[in-house]
Amino acid sequence: MDEKKEMILQLLYGEREMFTLEIAQSVGASAATTAKYLEVLKAEGKVTSFKRLPYVYWKRKACHE
Protein backbone atom coordinates (compact mmCIF):
# COMPACT_ATOMS: atom_id res chain seq x y z
CA MET A 1 0.00 0.00 0.00
CA ASP A 2 1.13 3.52 -0.71
CA GLU A 3 2.96 5.04 2.27
CA LYS A 4 0.73 8.14 2.49
CA LYS A 5 -2.43 6.05 2.40
CA GLU A 6 -1.09 3.87 5.21
CA MET A 7 -0.19 6.97 7.24
CA ILE A 8 -3.71 8.33 6.80
CA LEU A 9 -5.28 5.05 7.91
CA GLN A 10 -3.03 5.01 10.99
CA LEU A 11 -4.08 8.57 11.86
CA LEU A 12 -7.74 7.61 11.63
CA TYR A 13 -7.39 4.47 13.75
CA GLY A 14 -10.25 3.74 16.14
CA GLU A 15 -12.95 6.35 16.62
CA ARG A 16 -10.76 9.27 15.60
CA GLU A 17 -12.09 11.75 13.06
CA MET A 18 -10.07 14.52 11.46
CA PHE A 19 -10.64 17.18 8.84
CA THR A 20 -8.68 17.25 5.59
CA LEU A 21 -6.18 19.97 6.50
CA GLU A 22 -5.35 18.29 9.83
CA ILE A 23 -4.59 15.06 8.00
CA ALA A 24 -2.53 16.88 5.36
CA GLN A 25 -0.38 18.58 7.98
CA SER A 26 0.12 15.31 9.84
CA VAL A 27 1.29 13.36 6.78
CA GLY A 28 3.33 16.21 5.29
CA ALA A 29 1.36 16.65 2.08
CA SER A 30 -0.69 19.44 0.53
CA ALA A 31 -4.41 19.58 1.24
CA ALA A 32 -5.16 18.89 -2.44
CA THR A 33 -2.95 15.79 -2.53
CA THR A 34 -4.36 14.55 0.75
CA ALA A 35 -7.91 15.04 -0.53
CA LYS A 36 -7.07 12.83 -3.51
CA TYR A 37 -5.69 10.10 -1.25
CA LEU A 38 -8.81 10.33 0.91
CA GLU A 39 -11.09 9.98 -2.10
CA VAL A 40 -9.17 6.87 -3.18
CA LEU A 41 -9.49 5.42 0.32
CA LYS A 42 -13.20 6.24 0.28
CA ALA A 43 -13.62 4.48 -3.09
CA GLU A 44 -11.82 1.47 -1.60
CA GLY A 45 -14.34 1.46 1.26
CA LYS A 46 -11.75 2.18 3.95
CA VAL A 47 -12.87 5.64 5.10
CA THR A 48 -16.03 7.67 5.16
CA SER A 49 -16.58 11.41 5.18
CA PHE A 50 -19.14 13.82 6.55
CA LYS A 51 -19.53 17.57 6.63
CA ARG A 52 -19.46 19.59 9.79
CA LEU A 53 -19.29 23.06 8.33
CA PRO A 54 -16.96 24.53 7.37
CA TYR A 55 -14.93 21.28 7.21
CA VAL A 56 -15.15 17.84 5.69
CA TYR A 57 -14.26 15.26 8.32
CA TRP A 58 -12.91 11.79 7.66
CA LYS A 59 -13.23 8.65 9.70
CA ARG A 60 -11.95 5.13 9.21
CA LYS A 61 -14.70 2.60 8.58
CA ALA A 62 -15.18 0.13 11.44
CA CYS A 63 -14.59 -2.91 9.22
CA HIS A 64 -11.04 -1.65 8.55
CA GLU A 65 -9.91 -1.15 12.13
Beta strands, then each sheet from edge to edge (+ up, - down):
strand 1: 17-19
strand 2: 47-52
strand 3: 55-60
sheet 1: 1+ 3- 2+
end
